Amino acid sequence: MPRISAATVADHRARQREALVAAARDLLEEHGDSSAVTFAAVARRTGLARNSVYKYFGDRRDLLAAVVEDTVPRWLAAIGAAMSAAGTPRDRVAAYVRAQLDVVRAGGHRVAQALAGGPDAAALRGHGAEAHRALLGPVEAALAALGDDDPPRTARLLQGLVNAAVTAVEAGDDPAAVTDRAVRLALDGVAGLARP
């Protein structure tokens, strides 16, 4: 019988599952490629036997889906907290841009890229679409408060600016300089959208 490292078997299983998800996320961040996430690699990281991973996940896609379900809410919470702490709608737009680039600097975007470009991308696409909608909602509200007559369209275009900034950072450009410029461009762009 394996040793239980928690007060209950349920707690032990929850901790083991969290450790497996964290190991998979670390592999994605390190390698930038979802093919690096194998049950054998995850088992090595956690000190479990490879066959033990099957007690928690039916296959690799289940494990990768668990990484998405664990990671994306953290990103959304960080972005949401930054926007909530901002005083004005204009400040919330700036926080939206800045917080996403902070997530990139922390390595989170490598996880998203690895999953989006890997062999399991199609199976995980639904999770990404949900996250994208959740991401755009708060900035749409800030844009509406600024008087924008088409917040959904503007939010999608604003996200395009953020995506371009992410590409620049990942290509080696200075993250602070890219962030400052992206925020300025976003604020200049939304300044002219208010209804007369």
N, C-alpha and C positions, 0 to 999 in steps of 0.2 A: 504494500500500500504506500503510495507517495506521501511525503510529508505535507501537511497542510500548514500554510504560513499565514493564516488569518483566523479570526475568531470562529467563523463558520465555513462550511464547504462552499456555500454560495459566494461569500466574500473572497475566498481563495480563487474560485473560478473567475470572478469578476477581475481580480488583480492579474491573473494569468492572461486573460483576454486583453486587458489594457496593455500589458507588457508586449504581447504579440503585435498589437496594433502600433504601438510606439516603435517597435523594432522595424516593422514594415515602413513606417513613415520615415525613419532615419535612413533606411536603405534608399528610399526614393530621393531624399534630400542629397545624400552623398553621391548617388550614381546618376540622378536625373533620368532614369530609365526604369520603367515598370518591370522589365524583364529581370532586374536585379532582385525582385521580391519573389523568392521561392520559399517553399515551406522549409527546405533544408537551411537556407540562409537565416530565416526568421528564427528557426529552432536554435541554431548556433548562437544567435544574439541573446536569446532569452535563457539558454541553458536547458531547454526542454528537448526531449527526444522528438525527432521529426514526426513520428506517428502521433504524438500528443497534439500537434497543431490541428489534426483532423477532428479532434474532440470539440474544437471551437469554431472551425470553419470548414465547410464542405469542399471548397476548392479555392484557388488563388483569387478568383473574381470576388468571392465572398469576403476574403481578407481585404482586398483593395477597396471594395465598397465600404467596409468598416472604417478604413482609413479616411475615406471621403466623409463619411457620417461623423467621424470624430473631429476631423481637422477643419472642415468648412465652417461649422458653427463657431469655432474659436476665432477664425478670421473675421466672420461677420460680426461677432461680439466686439472685437477690437475696433473695427471700423465704426460700428454703431456707438460704442462708448465715446470715441473721439468726436463723432458728430454731435452726440448728445451734450458733450461738454462745451461745445461751441455756442457762443451767445446769439449770433444773428444768422439768418439764412445764408448770407454771404460767407460767414465763417464756417458754416456747416459744409458748404461746397468745398472750401479750402481743406477742411478736415477730411472730407471724402477722398480727395486726391492724395493728401499727405499720408493718411492712415494706410491706404493700399500700398503705397510705396514703402512704408515701414514694414508691412508684411513681407514684401519682396526682399528687403534688406535682411530680414530675419530668416530667410531661406524658404519661406512658405511657398513661394511661387514655383520653386523647383519641383515641389510635390505635385502641384497642379499641372505643370508642363509634362512631367513624367507620365501622369495618368492620361492626359489629353492626347499624347502622342504615341502611347503604347498600344500593344495588341488588344487590350481590353477596353480601349476608349469607347467603342460603340456601346458596350454593356454598361458603362458608367456615365454615359452622356446625360441621362435623366437627372442624376444627382447634380451635375454641373448646371443644368438649365434652371433647376430650383434655386440653387445658390445665386445664380445671376439675377433672377427676379428679386430675390431677397436683398441683394446688394443695391439694385437700382431704386427700390421703393423709397428709402429715406432721402436720396438725393433728388428724386422727383418731387417729394414734398418740399424740400428746400427751394427748388426751382419754382414751384408753384407759389411759394411765399414771396419770391422775388418778383412775381408777376409774369413769369414765362407763360406764353400762350400755348405751348406744346411741350410740357415737361418730359413725357416719355421719350420723344425724339431727341430732345436736348440731352437727356441723361445717357442715351445710347451713344451720342456723339462725344459727350464728356468722357464716357468710358473708353472710347477709342483713343482719346488723348492719353488717358492713364495707361492703356495698353502700349502705346508708342513709348511712353516714358519707361515702362517696364523693360521693353526691348532695348532701349538705350542703356539702362543700368546693367542689364545682363550682358550687353556687348562691351562692358568695361567703362562706360562713362561714369563720372563722379556722381554718386547717388544724391548727395546734398544739393549739388548744382542742378541736377535734373529735377529733383523735387521742387526746388524753389522756382525754377522756370515753368514747370508744369502747373504749379499753383497759380502763378501770375497769368499764364495763358488762359487757364480755366476762369479766373475771376474777370479778366478782361473780356473774355468771350461771353460770359453770362451777363455782363453789365449792360449790354445793348439789347437784351431780350425782354426787358420789362415792357408791359403794355403802357401806352401813353396815358 
